[in-house]
Structures are given as C-alpha cells and as structure tokens.
Amino acid sequence: MNTYKLYSDESGSYSPNSKKPDKFYVRSALVISAESSIILENRIRSLKKHIGIDDNEKEFKWSYLYQIFKAQKDWSQQKPTEGYSPFLQYPFEDLQQYVKESIKQCCSLPDATFLFTVTRQQQLCSYPKVNFVWFHIQSLKERVEIKYNKSDAEVLFYVDNLNHLEEQYLIEQFYKDHSTSRYIKYKSISKHLDIRKSHHCEPMQVADFAAGAFSSYLRNLDFGTHLFESYLYGKLHRNPSGVRRQPLDDIIGVSLKSVPKETAPECNEFLKDKLRETMCRIRLSNKRVKKAG
C-alpha cells in the first residue's frame, strides 16, 4: 500500500460581519507521497540554512512578506511584538526567494499535487467559523478520496493548528463524515484528522505559501501570479483525459472549488475567467520561448 500525506493550510480570515472582510478565504491542500515528504523536508531545511534562517526561529509565513516589505520601507511601521519581527533582519528579496524556491522545490517532485478551495464575498455567508472551515476541509477530503479511491493507497490528512475547541469539532466531524457521508464511500482517506503545528512541519509551511500565492493570484498581485502560473498551475490535480465535459471542467470542481454553495456560481465563473487569462499568458510565453529557441 502506498502512503500519501495531505497538508492543508489557509490564507485569509473568515470574517463575514466585518465591514472590510478579506476578499478571499483560501484553503490549500498539498498531496505528496510519504517518501517525497521526507525529501521536501530536507530541501526546505537546506533552503533555510542557505539564507541563514535558524530552524529554531519562528515559522516564516506568507503573510509576513507584505508586513516586512512595509516595515523595511518605513521603519516607523515596525512592530517588534509581531510574529514577523525575527525576520526583519533578512533582506526582503531573500525572503521572497526563499518562498519561491520552497514552492519550486516542492513542484519539482513528480508526485506532488495541489488542490484549493475558495470563498469569495464572505458577506453572503452566515456560518459559525468552525462550520465554515469544515466545509473547506470536507470539500478537499471528498476530492482527494475520488482521486485515490480506486488505488491501493492510504492518505493521511493534516491541518495546521487552530484553537482547541475548533480542533476538537473538526476532528469529530472528520471521523463522523466517514460513516455518514451520502455521496462518498471513503476507502483511502484516513478516518482521523491530524493537527500538525506548521512550525515543526516543512510541508505544511509550503502549503501556507501555496495558499498565500493562490490568494495573491486571485487578487492580481505580481509575485503570487508568478508563483501560481510558473509552478502551481502545472501541479493542479486534474480529471483524467476524456472526462472533461466543458472547457476547464478538468480543473474547476476538481482542483479548484468554490465553497459554500451560496457563493459558488459567481465564484466559479470568476475562477474560469482567471484561468483563461492564465492559459493565454502561458501559451504566449511558450510561443516566445519556442521562437527564441
């Protein structure tokens, strides 16, 4: 039996009652074999060592990039008590390169794949946070089960740590869903949801970078768009050839899915428009490379 590990982290906060909620809530899933996860861990540690990040320091998160950029442009913006403060000593360009190389190294592993869930227009949602997060986790769980259901595989599911009550609810729902789901008969996904502190888990740190990059891509920001189109897009899990019914059906609803149902129709159209733009840019880039060669 082959063992795979799924690492899931989020970008953005769920705040439907806020006057200015985050434009997107994104949850990523990095699925990778147990063997490749060890390779990835070693590669990320080597990257940290290369730019001088102490492995015992706090975890570097995607969200720190913008905060450090602001603080290094204007030191009056610096907040020594914030989580990013240990990383202010590093040049911003080095931290960007570390994030880029982390994603690049992960995507170079043949069996690594990514899936994402997205919520747009949070004001249309009225769920308690823990239920909202469960919708995202359940969506990822179902689609990964479909991917591995006919193979001799076991998939271990890890999420970044939340507060204790939320963790307990999600663990119970995850276990309960195995026997109560009306749509999926679980065979490959483990019954147990594992909480993994990302500070001690390099693949979870890559899942954080991937979620942040995809969210930035959705907001048309240059760095996130570059990472998504250069690396993550090519590693999206797709339906097998021949299953596609409409253009982009091998991606939308497979590796990219909008949840919950209240926001899904509008968000799915938005995702399709974004992907069409991406495919056009990639085709033009490939033509330039071919012409130059």
C-alpha positions in Angstrom: 0.0 0.0 0.0 1.3 3.5 -0.9 1.0 6.2 1.8 0.3 9.8 0.9 0.2 12.8 3.1 -2.1 15.8 2.7 -1.1 19.1 4.2 -3.7 21.8 4.4 -3.4 25.5 5.4 -5.4 28.6 4.9 -4.9 32.2 3.6 -7.2 35.0 4.7 -9.5 35.1 7.7 -13.2 34.3 7.8 -15.0 37.5 8.9 -18.4 37.8 7.2 -19.5 40.5 9.6 -16.5 42.8 9.0 -17.0 46.0 7.1 -13.8 45.1 5.1 -13.5 41.3 5.1 -10.6 39.7 3.2 -11.5 39.4 -0.5 -10.9 35.7 -0.5 -10.6 32.9 2.0 -8.4 30.1 0.5 -7.5 26.7 1.8 -4.8 24.8 0.1 -4.0 21.0 0.0 -0.6 19.7 -0.8 -0.8 15.9 -1.5 2.5 14.1 -1.6 3.8 10.6 -1.0 5.4 9.8 2.3 8.7 9.3 0.7 8.6 12.6 -1.1 7.5 14.4 2.1 10.8 13.5 3.7 12.7 14.7 0.6 10.8 18.0 0.8 11.5 18.5 4.5 15.2 18.1 3.8 15.1 20.5 0.8 13.3 23.2 2.8 15.7 22.9 5.7 18.6 23.3 3.2 17.0 26.4 1.8 16.6 27.9 5.3 20.3 27.1 6.0 21.3 28.7 2.7 19.8 32.1 3.5 20.6 31.9 7.2 17.2 31.3 8.8 17.6 29.5 12.1 15.4 26.4 12.1 14.6 27.1 15.7 13.2 30.5 14.9 9.5 31.1 14.5 8.0 29.8 11.3 8.1 32.2 8.3 4.6 32.7 7.0 3.4 34.0 3.6 1.5 36.8 5.4 4.9 38.2 6.7 6.0 39.2 3.3 3.8 42.2 3.0 4.4 43.2 6.6 8.1 43.0 6.3 8.0 44.9 3.0 6.2 47.8 4.7 8.4 47.7 7.8 11.6 47.8 5.8 10.3 50.7 3.6 9.3 52.7 6.6 10.8 51.6 9.9 8.2 53.5 11.8 5.8 50.7 10.7 7.9 48.2 12.6 6.1 46.4 15.4 8.7 44.4 17.5 6.0 42.3 19.2 4.6 41.0 15.9 5.3 37.5 14.7 7.3 38.7 11.7 9.8 40.7 13.8 12.6 38.0 13.9 12.7 38.1 10.1 13.3 41.9 9.7 17.0 41.2 9.7 16.8 39.5 6.4 16.6 41.3 3.0 13.1 41.3 1.6 14.4 39.9 -1.7 16.0 36.9 0.1 12.7 36.1 1.9 10.8 36.3 -1.5 13.4 34.0 -3.0 13.1 31.5 -0.1 9.3 31.3 -0.7 9.8 30.9 -4.4 12.4 28.2 -4.0 10.3 26.4 -1.5 7.3 26.2 -3.9 9.7 25.4 -6.8 11.4 22.5 -5.0 8.0 21.1 -4.0 6.6 21.3 -7.5 9.7 19.5 -8.9 8.7 16.4 -7.0 6.8 14.1 -9.5 4.0 13.0 -7.2 3.2 16.4 -5.6 -0.2 17.8 -6.5 -2.2 20.8 -5.2 -5.9 21.5 -4.7 -7.6 24.7 -3.4 -10.9 25.7 -2.0 -12.0 29.3 -2.3 -14.7 31.6 -0.8 -15.4 35.0 -2.4 -17.9 37.5 -1.0 -17.9 36.4 2.6 -20.7 38.8 3.4 -23.1 36.3 1.8 -22.1 33.6 4.4 -23.6 33.4 7.8 -22.0 30.3 9.3 -20.0 30.0 12.5 -16.3 29.9 11.7 -15.8 26.3 12.6 -18.6 25.2 10.3 -17.2 27.3 7.5 -13.7 25.8 7.9 -15.3 22.3 7.9 -16.9 23.0 4.6 -13.5 23.7 3.1 -11.9 20.6 4.7 -14.7 18.4 3.7 -14.5 19.6 0.1 -10.8 18.8 -0.1 -11.4 15.4 1.6 -14.0 14.3 -0.9 -12.0 15.3 -3.9 -8.8 13.6 -2.7 -10.8 10.4 -1.9 -12.2 10.4 -5.5 -8.6 10.7 -6.8 -7.2 7.8 -4.8 -10.4 5.6 -4.3 -9.5 3.1 -7.0 -5.9 2.7 -6.0 -4.2 0.9 -3.2 -3.4 4.0 -1.2 -3.8 5.5 2.2 -4.0 9.3 2.6 -3.2 10.9 5.9 -4.8 14.3 6.4 -3.0 17.0 8.3 -4.2 20.6 9.0 -2.4 23.5 10.7 -3.3 24.0 14.3 -6.4 26.1 15.3 -7.8 26.9 18.7 -8.6 23.8 20.9 -12.4 23.9 20.5 -12.2 24.3 16.7 -9.7 21.4 16.5 -12.0 19.1 18.6 -15.0 19.9 16.4 -13.1 19.3 13.2 -11.6 16.0 14.4 -15.1 14.8 15.4 -16.7 15.9 12.2 -13.9 14.3 10.1 -14.4 11.0 11.8 -18.2 11.1 11.7 -18.2 12.0 8.0 -16.6 8.7 7.2 -19.8 6.8 8.1 -22.5 9.4 7.4 -21.5 10.8 4.0 -24.2 10.2 1.5 -22.1 10.9 -1.5 -18.6 9.4 -0.9 -17.6 6.0 0.4 -14.3 6.6 2.0 -11.7 4.0 1.4 -8.3 5.8 1.1 -8.6 8.8 3.4 -7.7 8.0 7.0 -10.6 8.3 9.5 -8.5 10.6 11.7 -7.8 14.2 11.1 -4.3 15.1 12.5 -3.4 18.5 13.8 0.1 19.5 12.9 1.9 22.6 14.1 3.4 24.1 11.0 6.4 25.4 12.9 7.6 21.8 13.1 6.4 20.7 9.6 8.1 22.0 6.4 5.4 20.6 4.0 2.8 22.5 6.0 4.9 25.6 5.5 4.8 25.0 1.7 1.0 24.6 2.0 0.9 28.0 3.6 3.0 29.5 0.8 0.8 27.9 -1.8 -2.4 29.2 -0.2 -1.0 32.7 0.0 0.3 32.6 -3.6 -3.1 31.5 -4.9 -4.9 34.2 -2.9 -2.5 36.8 -4.3 -3.0 35.4 -7.8 -6.8 35.9 -7.4 -6.1 39.5 -6.4 -3.8 40.1 -9.5 -0.7 40.6 -7.4 2.5 40.1 -9.3 4.5 37.7 -7.1 1.6 35.4 -6.3 0.6 35.4 -10.0 4.2 34.4 -11.0 4.3 31.6 -8.5 0.9 30.2 -9.5 1.4 30.4 -13.2 5.1 29.2 -13.2 4.8 26.4 -10.7 1.4 25.7 -9.0 -0.8 25.7 -12.1 1.2 22.8 -13.6 0.7 20.7 -10.4 -3.1 21.1 -10.1 -4.8 17.8 -9.8 -6.9 17.3 -13.0 -9.6 14.8 -14.1 -8.3 12.1 -16.4 -8.3 12.9 -20.1 -11.7 12.2 -21.6 -13.7 13.0 -18.5 -14.0 16.7 -19.3 -17.5 17.9 -20.4 -16.8 21.6 -20.7 -13.6 23.7 -21.0 -11.8 23.8 -17.7 -14.0 21.0 -16.2 -10.8 19.1 -15.6 -9.8 21.8 -13.1 -12.9 23.7 -11.8 -14.6 21.5 -9.3 -11.6 19.2 -9.2 -8.5 21.1 -8.0 -10.2 24.5 -7.7 -13.6 24.6 -6.0 -15.7 27.3 -4.6 -17.5 26.8 -1.2 -20.0 27.2 0.2 -22.9 26.8 -2.2 -24.1 30.4 -1.6 -21.1 31.9 -3.3 -20.2 29.0 -5.7 -21.8 30.0 -9.0 -20.4 33.5 -9.1 -17.0 32.4 -7.8 -16.7 29.5 -10.3 -17.2 32.0 -13.2 -14.6 34.2 -11.7 -12.2 31.3 -11.4 -12.8 30.3 -15.1 -12.1 33.8 -16.2 -8.8 33.9 -14.2 -7.8 30.5 -15.7 -8.5 31.6 -19.2 -6.2 34.6 -18.7 -3.5 32.3 -17.3 -3.8 29.8 -20.1 -3.4 32.7 -22.7 -0.3 34.0 -20.9 1.3 30.6 -20.7 0.6 29.9 -24.4 2.1 33.3 -25.3 5.1 32.6 -23.1 5.7 29.2 -24.7 5.5 30.7 -28.2 8.1 33.3 -27.3 10.4 30.6 -25.8 9.9 28.4 -28.9 10.5 31.3 -31.3 13.7 32.4 -29.3 15.0 28.8 -29.5 
